Amino acid sequence: MTAFTVAAAQSISIAGDVRANIQRHLACMRAAAAEGVQLLVFPELSLTGYEPALAAALAIAPEDRVLAPLREMAQELRLTAVVGMPIRLAPEAGVFIAALVLGADGSLAVYTKQHLHDGEEAAFVPGQGGAALEFEGEQVALAVCADFSHASHPLAAAQAGATVYAAGVLISEGGYATDSALLRGYAAEHALLVLMANHGGPSGGWACAGRSAIWGTDGGLLAAVPGLGEALLIARRDGERWASEVVAL
């Protein structure tokens, strides 16, 4: 089995400043590529911050040129990046919370958050999910935050053949214990490698917890960022074994 390396980017977003956040994403991507990462997952709404009140004004079409620097960097580095952004699929359509998959081969795929958190319906509409990603013998299912609070979501991913469950999230200090227990449980129940990429600083009025984490297929914690701040959380598979490490940014 070929080696595979996946990482969570625990990043800090500047509220509403897409261009500044893109520059920070580019730096994270370069750092990840230097570590041999093939798939890099950012937190929920990483390019805007978790800012529901700004989402309608900031929403873009997935193919918008504003993403060109990220798409070009993904190709240059041969790295697939999953970034968080509010999108519209038509000019008058509602706003989705999206995870945009910027492929190492220049491709673009869209995952839209299926399950909204209480209150998000004021700014967003529910999405339809998206296809799993294929990497070196692994099938990676994506999730965005509240998606994983519904046990049916990781169950459907596992039943469809997923071996990795990668969630871009915003988890606060108050919700961390409950949410991390859910993710740990899914890893053990479905024999999934579970990766969680959280914000490394405050966003949208929430005191985010940081502590992005990776759990092994037995539910054991492989590694976690120790607190807030920006970092890469990397999981490497060589053969049948996973090893993890935290790299400060």
Residue pairs with C-beta under 8 A, 6 or more apart in sequence:
1 136
1 137
1 237
1 239
1 240
2 136
2 137
3 136
3 236
3 237
3 238
4 38
4 135
4 136
4 137
4 138
4 236
4 237
5 35
5 36
5 37
5 38
5 39
5 234
5 235
5 236
5 237
6 37
6 38
6 39
6 40
6 41
6 135
6 138
6 140
6 164
6 166
6 193
6 195
6 234
6 235
7 32
7 35
7 37
7 39
7 40
7 41
7 232
7 233
7 234
7 235
8 40
8 41
8 166
8 195
8 196
8 197
8 198
8 212
8 213
8 214
8 232
8 233
9 25
9 28
9 32
9 40
9 41
9 42
9 43
9 46
9 197
9 230
9 232
10 43
10 197
10 198
10 199
10 200
10 210
10 212
10 225
10 229
10 230
10 231
10 232
10 233
11 24
11 25
11 28
11 42
11 43
11 46
11 199
11 200
11 230
12 24
12 199
12 200
12 201
12 229
12 230
13 21
13 24
13 43
13 45
13 46
13 47
13 48
13 49
13 50
13 199
13 201
13 203
14 20
14 21
14 49
15 48
15 49
15 51
15 54
15 203
15 204
16 48
16 49
16 51
16 54
16 58
18 47
18 48
18 58
18 66
19 66
21 46
21 47
21 48
21 49
22 47
22 66
22 67
22 69
22 70
24 230
25 42
25 46
25 47
25 70
25 81
25 83
26 69
26 70
26 73
27 249
28 40
28 42
28 230
28 232
28 249
29 40
29 70
29 73
29 74
29 77
29 79
29 81
30 73
30 77
31 232
31 247
31 249
32 40
32 77
32 79
32 232
32 234
33 77
33 78
33 79
35 232
35 234
35 247
36 236
37 79
37 232
37 234
38 78
38 79
38 80
38 104
38 135
38 136
39 79
39 80
39 82
39 133
39 135
39 140
39 166
40 79
40 80
40 81
40 82
40 232
41 82
41 99
41 142
41 166
41 167
41 168
41 195
41 197
42 81
42 82
42 83
42 84
42 168
42 197
43 84
43 168
43 169
43 170
43 197
43 198
43 199
44 50
44 84
44 97
44 99
44 113
44 144
44 145
44 168
44 169
44 170
44 199
45 51
45 55
45 84
45 85
45 86
45 97
45 170
45 203
46 83
46 84
46 85
46 168
46 199
47 83
47 84
47 85
48 54
48 55
48 58
48 84
48 85
48 86
49 203
49 204
50 170
50 199
50 203
50 204
50 206
51 58
51 203
51 204
52 119
52 120
52 122
52 123
52 124
52 204
53 123
55 86
55 95
55 97
55 123
55 124
56 86
56 95
56 123
58 86
59 86
59 87
59 88
59 95
60 66
60 67
60 85
60 86
60 87
60 88
61 87
61 88
61 89
62 87
62 89
62 98
62 100
62 108
62 110
63 108
67 83
67 85
67 100
67 102
70 81
70 83
70 102
71 102
71 106
71 108
73 79
73 81
74 80
74 81
74 102
74 103
74 104
74 106
75 103
75 104
75 105
75 106
77 104
78 104
79 104
80 101
80 102
80 103
80 104
80 133
80 135
81 101
81 102
82 99
82 100
82 101
82 102
82 111
82 142
82 166
82 168
83 99
83 100
83 102
84 97
84 98
84 99
84 100
84 144
84 168
85 98
85 100
86 95
86 96
86 97
86 98
86 124
87 95
87 96
87 98
87 100
87 110
87 112
88 94
88 95
88 96
89 96
93 125
94 124
94 125
95 123
95 124
95 125
96 112
96 113
96 124
96 125
96 127
97 112
97 113
97 116
97 120
97 124
97 127
97 144
97 145
98 110
98 111
98 112
98 113
98 127
98 144
99 110
99 111
99 112
99 113
99 130
99 142
99 144
99 168
100 108
100 109
100 110
100 111
101 107
101 108
101 109
101 110
101 111
101 130
101 133
101 142
102 108
103 109
109 130
109 131
109 133
110 130
111 127
111 129
111 130
111 142
111 144
112 126
112 127
112 128
112 129
112 130
113 124
113 126
113 127
113 144
113 145
113 146
113 147
114 126
114 127
114 128
114 129
114 147
114 153
115 126
115 146
115 147
115 149
115 150
115 153
116 124
116 126
116 146
117 145
117 146
117 149
120 146
129 142
129 147
130 142
132 139
132 140
132 141
132 142
132 157
132 160
132 161
132 162
133 139
133 140
133 142
134 140
136 237
138 163
138 164
138 193
138 237
139 160
139 161
139 162
139 163
139 164
140 162
140 163
140 164
140 165
140 166
141 154
141 157
141 160
141 162
141 164
141 165
141 166
142 166
142 167
142 168
143 153
143 154
143 157
143 165
143 166
143 167
143 168
144 167
144 168
144 169
145 167
145 168
145 169
145 170
145 171
147 153
147 167
148 154
148 165
148 167
148 169
148 179
148 182
148 183
148 186
149 179
149 182
151 186
154 165
154 186
154 190
154 192
155 190
157 165
157 190
157 192
158 165
158 190
158 191
158 192
162 190
162 192
163 192
163 193
164 192
164 193
164 194
164 195
165 183
165 186
165 187
165 190
165 192
165 193
165 194
165 195
166 194
166 195
166 197
167 183
167 194
167 195
167 196
167 197
168 197
169 179
169 196
169 197
169 198
169 199
170 198
170 199
170 203
170 204
170 206
170 208
171 179
171 180
171 196
171 198
171 208
171 209
172 206
172 207
172 208
172 209
173 207
173 208
173 209
175 209
176 209
176 211
180 196
180 211
180 213
183 194
183 196
183 213
183 215
184 194
184 215
184 219
184 221
185 219
186 192
186 194
187 193
187 194
187 215
187 216
187 217
187 218
187 219
188 215
188 217
188 218
188 219
189 219
191 217
191 218
192 217
193 214
193 215
193 216
193 217
193 235
193 242
194 214
194 215
195 213
195 214
195 233
195 235
196 212
196 213
196 214
197 212
197 233
198 208
198 209
198 210
198 211
198 212
199 206
199 208
199 210
200 208
200 210
200 212
200 225
200 228
200 229
200 230
200 231
201 208
201 210
201 228
201 229
202 208
208 228
209 228
210 225
210 227
210 228
210 229
211 224
211 225
211 226
211 227
212 224
212 225
212 231
212 233
213 221
213 223
213 224
213 225
213 233
214 221
214 222
214 223
214 224
214 233
214 235
214 242
214 244
215 221
215 222
216 222
216 242
217 242
222 235
222 242
222 243
222 244
223 233
223 235
223 244
223 245
223 246
224 233
224 246
225 231
225 233
225 246
226 246
229 248
229 249
230 248
230 249
231 246
231 247
231 248
231 249
232 246
232 247
232 249
233 244
233 245
233 246
233 247
234 244
234 245
234 246
234 247
235 242
235 243
235 244
236 242
236 243
236 244
236 245
